[in-house]
Amino acid sequence: MTLPEGGIVTVHDATLLDGDALGSVHSTSAYLAPGTHENATVDPDSGVEADGTFVAMPHTDTDDDDETYDFVERRAAPTARTPPRRAPSSPRT
């Protein structure tokens, strides 16, 4: 896969296909530098069944450039000071 701006890969289970973006996340890679990556590995979380359907999804760190995947934490527990973040209406250039 090619990540022009670098990023992180998450592994989701099949509930992603039903719209469960938060609950479907099972594991996350370390930050991958910009460029093309072959054989990138993502260690599964404990309790993941090997015979399920999984989706690997690349992400770009667009919120604070700290090279971490924090989408689930930010979306799952919004507070009065940190409202849920909305996806941008157009791709970053």
N, C-alpha and C positions, 0 to 999 in steps of 0.2 A: 504494500500500500504506500501511497505517496502522501505525505503531510507537508504541504508547502510552508506552513507556518508552525510546524511542530504540533504536538498534541498528545492526547491520551486515548487509549482504546478501552471501551467498556464491553463486557459480555452480558447480554440480556437473555433471559429465558423467553419462551414462546408467548408469555403474557404480554410482551411488548407489542405483539401483532394484534392484540385486543385493545391496545391503547394504554396499557399500564407502564408508563415510562419510569415511574419511581420504583414500584415494587418489583420490576423485572430485572433490576441490576444485581448481578451476582459477583462480579469482580472487575477490577480496574487495573490497567497496566501502570507502570512507571511512566513518567514523561518521556516522550519520544521527540528527539530533536528534529528540526526541519529536514526533509529529504525523503528518500525511498527506503522502506524497511521491509525486509524479507524475514520470515520466521519469527516475527515478534511474538512473545509469549505473555500470557496473562494467567497467573495462577488462580485456580478456582477457589471460591470461598468454601469453607467446610459445609458439608451437607448437600452439595450439589450432586445430583444424579447424572452419571455419565451418559445415560441413554436418552436424554431429552433433546429438544430442539433449542439451539442457541443462536444468537445473532451477535456478531462482533461489530461494534459501531465506533468509528473514530470521532473525536471531539476536539475542538480548538478551545484553548483557555481564553475566553473573551471577557471575563469579568474583572480580573485583577492581576493577570499575568504572573501568578505565583506558581504556575506549572503544576497545578493540582486539579483533580476532578472533584468539584464540590456541589454539583447540580442537585444531587439527592438531598444533601444536608440543607441547602438553601431553599429548596422547594418543599421539603417535608415539614419544616418547622419555622414558618415565617413568624415574625413578631411585629409589634406595632412599629418598631423602629426599622425593621427590615422586611418590607412587603415582598410578596412573591415577585420574582423577576420574570419579565415577559421576553419571549424570543424576539430578536430584531425583525422588523418587517422586510428588510432586504439584506442580502448577503454582505458580509464585510469585504471591503476591497483594500 
